[in-house]
């Protein structure tokens, strides 16, 4: 009997629950310029008092089923913020290995994922990781792992994303509703250690993280353990709230960006 695999058949492992992962890598927070945060954060999210970026550069083993595990490196860049008073962080950049994990995250949750090359190396307590796209190692983080820290090993983090379909006919608009989504990341770390290190952002017209400078490194940690990831839709939003930010999901080296210095209207 012949088969057609462009139509989905029966499956025992396509649940809608949380995806289980095993991770190790680096979490970090740094201060940047206030005008950068004001321009980077879309409505209706609200900025915190301190202009900060939170990021993680981790190696992830994704346990998609009892028999299937996918191992990738992943960079996540966010702006800590609130929505209706609830804390979280707006994700403006995700880069990782593997076409399937990139496309599924973009289409299902609205994550701004891009395909990248990642590299991790560890020599004793020294660890270094890089993220490369278009031949440019535009992100690098390195440091020395220190003592255990007295912070929770089990907690939940919330990451805000936007999910929509750009218009076929009208640039800057969307076909259908645009949704504000929230990723729910349940952490179950087994190890959490302080680090001393540096973050290097190199110029890239495709991934201009260098426009979000590191003014002061606030915190850096090495973590190991498990995490479970899922998400939900919070609300619909007007397309014009997110349209200027959509370019960050694309490879558009001709984008000149916007001038900084004026806070957006409420």
C-alpha positions, 0 to 999 in steps of 0.5 A: 500500500502506498502512503502520502506523508504530506498529510499527517497520520496517526501519532502517539507523541503529539501532545500539547503539553510541556516539552522536557529539556536538559540544559547547561550554559550561561545566564547573564544580565547587563545594563544598556542605554535607556533610549535603546530599551525605550525603542526596543520594547513594543506595546503593551509591554512596560519597561522596568526602571533599570534599562537591562538585557537578560540573555541565556546561551545554552546547550539544550537536549530536547527530549521530544519523545522517549526515543527521540532527543535533539541536541542544539545550541541556543541564544535568547536575548530579552528585555525584562519588562511587565505586562499588566503588572506581571513580570516577564521579558520580551524576546527580541532575538533567538538563534539556534541550530536546527531547521525543525526547532526554528520553524516550529517555535516561530509558527507555534509560539511566535518566537523570533527564531533564526538558524545559527551555528553555535559553539561551546568549549569548556576547559576546567572552570573556564567556559566560552560560547559563540553564536554565528550567522552569515559567517559572523560570530556576532555574539560571544560570552565567556567566563570562569565558573565560581562557587554555588550561589544561594538562589532558587534551583526551581522556579518559573520564567515568563517570556513574551513574544508576538505571533502574526502573519505579515500581509501578502499585499500591504507591507507593514500590516498583517493578515488576521489577528496578531497575538501577544504570547507568553512562554512558560519556562519551568526551571529545575536546575541541579547546579547554579554557580556565580561567574566572572566574565565578558559579553562581546557583541560584534557588528553584523548587518543581519543581527545588529546586537551591537546596537544594544551595547553592554554598559555594565555586566550585572550578573552572570551564572552557570546553570545545569539541569532540566527545564520544561517549556510551554506557552499560551496566548495572552491577547490580541494586539493592533498590528502597528504595535509590533510591525516596526519590530518585525524586521528583527525576525528577518535577514535585512542588512539594508535596514538603517534602523531608527534614531534614538533619543525620544521615548515612545508615546503611551 
